[in-house]
Amino acid sequence: MAKKNGSRAADRRQRKIIEHVKAQRGLDREQFFDEGGELCRWRGMKTVEVDRKKKANKNACRKFNRRNVQG
């Protein structure tokens, strides 16, 4: 098994910070909905854009391979 980079103490500190952030997020979420917030507002806007060229090439390749296998 490969050895992890970093010490156990550092991992524990990092885990403790993450747990604290998660707890704070939960409190923020609870307060948001108590104030009448909507789920769509909590989730936010979609910011990821699709690479159209990559998607077209991927679909073309998959459709090409399906035709060869089936027919």
DRENMAR-291480 format. One record per residue (C-alpha): residue in one letter; x negated, y negated, z negated. Coordinates in pm, whole numbers, plus 50000, padded with zeros to 5 digits. Layout:
N
AXYZ
...
***
This chain:
71
M500005000050000
A498694965750094
K497684942049817
K499674909949786
N497964876449800
G498234857849470
S498384868049110
R501254881948909
A501334850648695
A501764829249007
D504534852349128
R506314849148793
R506044811348802
Q507374810649158
R510234834049068
K511124812248767
I511234781148987
I513424798749244
E515844810548975
H516104774948844
V516784761349194
K519454788049253
A521164779048926
Q521124742149016
R522574749449360
G525394768949198
L526174739748966
D526084715349258
R528434737649457
E530854741049166
Q530944703349113
F531434697249486
F534504719849502
D535894706549172
E535864671849330
G537994684849618
G535264692249871
E535934714850168
L533974745850261
C533184732850610
R531624701750454
W529574722550210
R528134744050489
G527174713950698
M526684710151069
K525004735651289
T521504723251370
V520064753151556
E520004749451933
V520014779252168
D517104782152410
R519214787052723
K516384799652942
K515344825452684
K518944836852635
A519534840053010
N516374860553058
K517234883052766
N520764889252892
A519544895553247
C517014920953125
R519544939352911
K522184940253182
F519584952453433
N518514980553202
R522104991053133
R522824994053504
N519775016053555
V520625039053264
Q524315043153346
G524205044653722
***
